[in-house]
Amino acid sequence: MKATLRHTATLAVVFAGTLPAADSRLVGLVMPDATVIAGVNVTQAKTSPFGQYVLSLVAPDDPRLLALTAATGFDPRKDVTDLLAATGGGGPAGGLVLARGTFPLEAITAAAWAAGAAQETYQDVTILKSPDGLQALAFLDSTLAVFGGPDSVKAAIGRRSPDARRLSSAVISRIGQVSAANDAWVLTTVPPAGLHPPSAAPAVPGLNLQALQQIRQAALAVKFGANVRVAAQAQIDTAQNAATLAGMLQLVANMAQMQAQKNPAAAEFAKSVGIAADGSTVEVTFSIPEAQLQQLIETRQRGREMAPQPAGHKPL
């Protein structure tokens, strides 16, 4: 049971960030006080070489995943088509992962029971709980799965009701805008400074981090392809502060381009950066060749593997 739940969450983390035409039914199950929402259209992402590469990172030789597939015939890397993840005011404990796909319910349920899972029925929906009672998995039908803490899963099931509280129309509209024509996306509904203490951010020459605290909402969208395109958008408290932030970001970009003159790849990247302010909105766009991005990911992975691990550390 833990393997089933853990790999559902792993897929969400790996892909966190895209969902062209976000599935309205998944969006309707998100908690109304969600602070961070992320999505991915797995089917669309797999049409690009980079999307296939990202999918290959999901522990292809993990014995737990192989055992899950052998026991149920379900392979999340192939059978999941859409993912949506959200965290609410309750923090990670109140998080949800919602998935669309093809789920062999009887086989998954049997495997969960064999692993010691408990079972509970809530509003005519069967909920499978991990042996420690901290994780829950429910299928609203053979194509829709809900994963999270037991209370979060029950709340999502309750949002099937027509009169249930859901995300505001403004947030739903933003999801539609950021998910359209992209493969991965993530957005916040609260100031990002409240999610991560600014004091932990590294110093960037020319950038006043106090300006970042004026950001009220932010979004990031990614489109896979030969060139991976990224667009970040921030809504600032005033148009004046938006113009100030855009100016500082442009200064940083100009400095980076000057430093990149001896590095052709970095110089091309710097040239692709676009920064603009429109009213109280600041948008930053850039692109990076898929091969170069893949190389960066692999270099970072090798660095992690070579780094000394704390005593008692166990790989996830």
N, C-alpha and C positions, 0 to 999 in steps of 0.2 A: 504493500500500500504506500509506504513512504517513497519507494522508487517512482511509482506512478505520479504522485503529487509533486515530488521534487523535480522531475523532468518536465512536467507541465510548466512549473515556475521558471526553470532554466531556459526553456524556449522563449518565454516572455522577456527575460532579461537580455538574452542574446539579440533578439530582434527589436527590443524596445526602441521605438521610434518610427513606424509607417502604417498607413492603411488607406489606400485610395478609395474614395467613396465609403467612408467608415460605415460598417454594418449597423443599421439603425436599431436592431434588436439588442445588439451588444451594448450600444451606447445607452439604451433605455434601462439597462440593469446596473449602470454605474451609480454609486452613492451620490446623493445630491450635494454633499459637502466635499467632493473630491478636490484635492489640491494639486495633484500631478496625474495626468492621464497620458498614456502612450499607446500606440497601436502599430500594427504591421499587417500588411496584406501578404501573407506568406506565398500564396500562389503567384502573385504578381512579382514578388521579389525573386522568385526562383527562375524567372524568365531571363535574368541577366547573369553573366558569369560571376559578378561580385556577390550577388544574392546566393548563388549556389555555393560560393566559397564560404560565406558567412554560415550557411546551413551546415557545411561540413565541419564547422568548429564545434558543433553540439556533440561532443564526446562520442564519436562513431564507434569506438571500441570499449565504451563503458560497459562492464558486465551487467550492471543493473538495467541499463537500457536494453541490452541484448536479451536479458531474461524477460523483461516486460514484453518485448516483441514476440519472443518465443512462446510465452504463456498465453498471450491474447491475440496475436496477429496484428496488433496496433503499433504503428511506428509513428510517433509524433512528428518526425522529420518529413514524413510523406503524407500523413493523413490529416494534419491540421492545415486549414486554409486561411484563417483569420485569427488574430490575437488582439486583445485589448487588455491593458493593465491599468489599474488606478489605485491611488493611495488617498485615503480620506483624512479628516481631522484627527482620527485616532492613531495616525502614524502607520508604520509597517504592519502592525498587528491587525489593522483594519483594512489591509490591502485586498484587492481582488484581481484575479486573472480570469478573463472570459475568453473562450475559444470556440471557433466554428470549425467543423471538420466532419469526419466520418468515424463514429465511435462504436465499436462492437460492445454494446452494453453488457450483455450476459457474460462475455469472456472477461471483461475488465472487472465486473462485480465479483465473479468467481475468484479471480486472482487476488482481489482485495481481501476477500474473506479468508483465503488461504494464508494471507500475510498477517492475519489477526485484526483486520479492520472491524470496527463496530458499525452498526447500521441504525439509522433513525429516519422516520418518515415525517416530513414537514410540508403541510399544504399539498398533500398528494405527491410529493417529490421525495425520492429516496436519497438520503445523504449518507455517504461513506466517510467515516472518520478514521484517521490514523490511530494506531494503538495508544499513543500518548494523548489523544484527544485534542491536539493543537491545530490539526489541519483537517480540512473537509473538502470533499469533492461531490458535486451533484450534477446530474444530467437532466436538463429540462426536456430534452428529446434526444434522438440519436445523432443530432448534428450540433448540439450546443452544450458546452460544459462550463461549470462555474467552480472555481477553486479559491480557497482562502481559509481564514479562521472560521469556525462553525457559526459564530454570530454574523459574520460578514456574508457568508453563503446564504444563511436564512434571510437576511435583509434583502439580498439580491433576488431571491425567490419571491419575496413579498412584493417586490417592485413590478411583478407581472400585472398587478392589479391596476386598472385604468386610473384610479384615483390616488395612486401612490405618489409620494414626492420624488422628483427626479432632478436631473441637472437643469439649470436654468436655460431658457431658450437662447440666451446670449452665448453661453458656453457651448451648447449644441451647434450653434451657428459657427463658432470658431473651430470646432472639431471638423465640420464640413469643409471649411476653407483650407485648413492646414493639411487635411488628409487627401484632398482632391489632387489627382495627378502625381502623388508621391508614393514612395514605397514604404517609408517609415516616418513616424512623427512623434513628437512629445510636446506637451504644453503644460503650463502652470496656470492656475486660476487665482493665485496669491502672489505677492512679491517674492521673487526668488531669494532675496536676502533673508527672508524668514525661514527658508528651507535649509540653507547652509550658512553658518556664521561668516560674515565678510572677513573676519580676522584670520580665517584659515586660508584665504585666497592668496596666491603668490603675488609679489609686487611686479607690476608691469611698467617699464619706463614710459612716461608720458601719459599714463592713464590714472586718473583720480578715482579710486575705488568708491569714494563717497557718491559719485555720480551713479554708480550701479545700484545704489540703494534706492534711487528714485524710480526704478523699474517696478511697475505694478503687476504686469503679466508678461509672460514670455512664451515663445513657441519655436520649435526647431523641426524642419522637414528635410527629408533626404530622398533623393531620386537616384537609383542605381543605374549604371550604364558604363560605357567605356570611360566616361568621365563621371565620377560620382558628384552630383550637385547637391549643395547644402544651402539652405536658406534659414536664417535666424531672424526672428522679429520680436521686438520689445516695445511694450506700451509704457510710455513714461508719464509722470504726473502732469507735466506741462509741455507745451510746444517749445518753450525756451530751453528747458532742460534736455529735451530731445535733440535739439540742434547742438547743444553743448556736448552731449555724449557722442553724437555722430562726428563732431569735429575732433574729439579726442581719439576716437577709434580710427579715424582717417590718418591722424598723426602717427599712431602706432603702426598702421599699415604702411605708411610712407617710410618710416624708419626701418621696418622689416624688409622692404623692397631694396633699400640702400644697402643693408647688410647682406642681402642675398645675391649681390652682383657676382660673387665668386662661386655661386652655386646655381647653375642653370635651372635645376628642378625647382628649387625654392623660389627663384626669380619668376618662373612661370606661374607658380602658385600665387605669389604676391600680386601679379598682374591680373589674376582672375578675381581678386577680391573687389566687391562693390559695396559701398556704404552710402545710405541715403536716409534722409529724415523727411517725413511727410506729416506735418502737424505734430501730434504727440507720439508718433510711431517711428521707430528706427529699425531699418532692415539691413542686414549684412548677408551677402551672398558670396559664395566662392565655389570652385570646383577643383577636383584633384583626380588625376588619372587613376583608374581602378588598379592597375598594376603597382603604382606607387603606394597607394593606400594599403594594399595587401602586404607589400613589403614592410610598411611601418608596423602593421599589426603583428606580423611574424617576428620582427625585431623585438617588439615589446614583449611578446610571449617568451622568446628566448631569454630575455632579461629577467623575467619573473622566474623562469625555471632555474636559472643560475643563481638567483638571489638566495642567501641563507635563510632558512625558515626557523621560526621560534621553536623552542623545545615543546614537544607535544603537538605540533601542528600536523593536521591531517588534511590532505587535498580533498576538496568537495567533489 
